[in-house]
Amino acid sequence: MEDRGRKGTFDVIKPVATLPGQRLAPPEGMSEGEAQTWRAIVASMPADWFSTCWFLLRALVAHIHNAEFLALALAKMRGAKDSYKRLAEINKLTQMHLRESAAITNLSQKLRLAPRAKYTMERSTNIKSHTPQGKRPWEIRSGDGDDVA
């Protein structure tokens, strides 16, 4: 049976093929700095973590480098002698940096990059139950009678 409708080309999002256990390589067209950031993020997670959402990782890397660029521009502008005269420009840069930071936070949450995303509720409860309940090292004072020797 023939499919109805116009035949389209699906070259917009090209799937990335990786072998099991192989880390996702940076896509073509990235600068060297972006590729280093990509490799650092990919290396910090399990090998197959980004197999279906590499395009979100690409967006995250771009936002990280935009935020770094804006932070450098803000630092340079704040260090200038006439910075008090350029408050409108500083305000615009600050707003742009805030938007980039919000995008980084949002994408990091969507990609589950935070350490707490690696644990289920059951696993974290299990870890907490195996944590010793005695005095913590910073609670032990020298000279107290109940020191552990």
N, C-alpha and C positions, 0 to 999 in steps of 0.2 A: 504494500500500500504506500502510495506516494504522500509525503508530507505536504500540507498546504502552506501557502504563504511564500513570501520572498525568501530566497536563499541568501543568507548573510555570511560575512566572513567574521571569524572570531579571533582576530589578531590583536584586539585591544589589550587583553590580559593573557599573557603567554604563561602557561604553567611552568613551574620550575621543577625539573626532575632531579632527585637526589637518590643516591643509593642508601639503603638502611644503615644508620649509624654514621653517615657522612654529614658534616656540617654544611649549612647553606652558604654558598659563596656569594660575595657581593655582586649585584647586577652590573652590567656594562654601563659606562657613562658616569660612574661615580668618581668624585675626586678622591685623592689618596687619603685625605683626612676623614672623609665620609666612610671610605672603605675600612679604615682602622676602627672607627666607631662601630660599624656594622659587625666586624669580626669580634670586637670586645663584647658586644651584646649577645651575639650568637654563641660565643664560647661560654658565657655565663649561664646558659640554660641547657637543658637536655638536647640531644642531637636532633630529635624530630619535633621540637617545640614550635618552630615556625613553618612547618611544611605546608600548611594551608593558608597562612596569612602573611606571606612575605611582603606583600604590598603595603600592609600596615607598618611593618618594620622599616620599609623604605621611606615612608612618610615620617616616621619617628626620627630617623637619622637626619632627614632634611630639616626638621624642626629643631633638633639639637644644634645643628650647625648654624641655623639662622639665629638662635638664641645666643650662641657664643659670639657671633658677629655683632649683634646688638649690644651685648654686654661690653665688648671692647669699645664700641662707639660711645656708649654711655660713660665708660671710665675716662676715655679721652676728653669728652666734652666736660665732665665734672672737674677734670684736672686743669682745664683752661682758666686763665685769669679773668676772663669776661663771662664766666659761666652764669653768673646771676642775671646777665642781660639776655641770655639765651634760654630762659626757663620754658618758653613755649616749645622749642625744639627738644629740650630734655624731656618735657612732658610727653611729647609724641613718641620719642624713643622708648620711654618707660612703658607707655601703653602697648607699643608693639612688642616689647619684651614680655610683658604680662600675657599677651595673647599667645606668644610662642611657648611660654612656660605652661599655660593652661593646656595647650595642645599636647605638649610632652607628657604632662600628667595624665591626660585623658587616654592617649595612645598607650602609655605604659600600663594603665589599668586594663585596657582592652586586650593587650597582649599578655596580661598576667605576669608582669615582670617583677612585681613586689615579692619579697620573700614569703609573705603570708599566703600568697596564692598557690604556693607549692604544697600546702598542707590542707587536708580536709579537717573538719571539726573533730572527727574521731581521732585522727592522727595527732592533732595538737593536744587533745585531752590525754592521750596516751603518753606523750612526751612529758607533759606536766606532771602526770602521776609518777613518773620515774625520776623526777627531780628531787634530790635530797631536801628535807625540810628543816635541817639544822640551821645553825647560825651562818650567815653569809660572811665572807672574809672581811668585809668592811664593817661588820657589826662586832667583830671580836676586838676587844681592847686589851692591851697588855696590862697586867696587874690585876685583872678580874680573877676571882677564884675559880671560875668555871671554864678556863681556857682549855682547849684541846691541845695536848702536847704531842 
